[in-house]
Every structure is written in C-alpha cells, then in structure tokens.
Amino acid sequence: MSDVVAARFLVTADVSPGLLPRLLQPLAKRDLVADLFHVEREGEVVRAELVLHAMPAEMVHLVAGNLGQVVGVHAVLTERLPLLRAVA
C-alpha cells in the first residue's frame, strides 16, 4: 500500500476558455477528484487552487508535472499538507 498525503497545487495561467477542464484532466486520468477547486481571474491571469485531502504520495509530482504542461500555465507551486481526515 502506498503512502497517502494531502496536497495543494497553486497554478498561475493565462485566461483561456478551455483552461478549467484542462486543469482537472491530470486528476481525472488518475481517478482523483479535487476536494477543493478555487479559481480567480485577475485581469489576463487566472490563479487556481486545487486541494486533495488524500492522494497517493507518488502521484503528487506526476500531477504537478502534468499541470505544468497545460497550455497557458506559467507556474505550479505544490505543497504537501497534513492529512485532514482519516483514510481507511
């Protein structure tokens, strides 16, 4: 069994009509669902926060890498957080 961690991804990207589903795709292809997905537009820049309360530790860098490859993304900051709930 792999280690489970909580993670937050902070993404800065250009405004684009197709951006939001492209940001969720790296999670969906790994059968992950964000517990929090918050997006704010600041002029021509979008700031997005994706939080997963529990995800396999080995997937954190993979998801971060895929987010960084999304067209229009400028930066991805990844933070590991304390687990917020017990995982069975």
Sequence and secondary structure as in RCSB ss.txt:
>XXXX:A:sequence
MSDVVAARFLVTADVSPGLLPRLLQPLAKRDLVADLFHVEREGEVVRAELVLHAMPAEMVHLVAGNLGQVVGVHA
VLTERLPLLRAVA
>XXXX:A:secstr
   EEEEEEEEEEE  TTHHHHHHHHHHTTT   SEEEEEEETTEEEEEEEEEEEEGGGHHHHHHHHHHSTTEEE
EEEEEE   S   
